[in-house]
């Protein structure tokens, strides 16, 4: 079951964001974030300043945002 979507965010809002992938738990999100830190930026992906998990709210839309603590 999908827990949420892991997003890598740049240091500043204008830096943008990168969708990393769907995750089933916070632990899986941490593992995926560590993998992204190791391999993403050297392969052309956004260098992350922080990660957030976007989750569905009661209305079914991705309207809840949880910061991910590594």
SULJOKA-V655097 format. One record per helix or strand. SS is the DSSP state (alpha for helix, beta for strand). FROM is the first residue (numbers start at 0). TO is the last residue. Records with the same first field share a line. If there is no record, write none. Layout:
# SULJOKA-V655097
SS: FROM-TO  FROM-TO
This chain:
# SULJOKA-V655097
beta: 3-8  16-22  49-55  61-66
alpha: 12-14  25-38  40-42
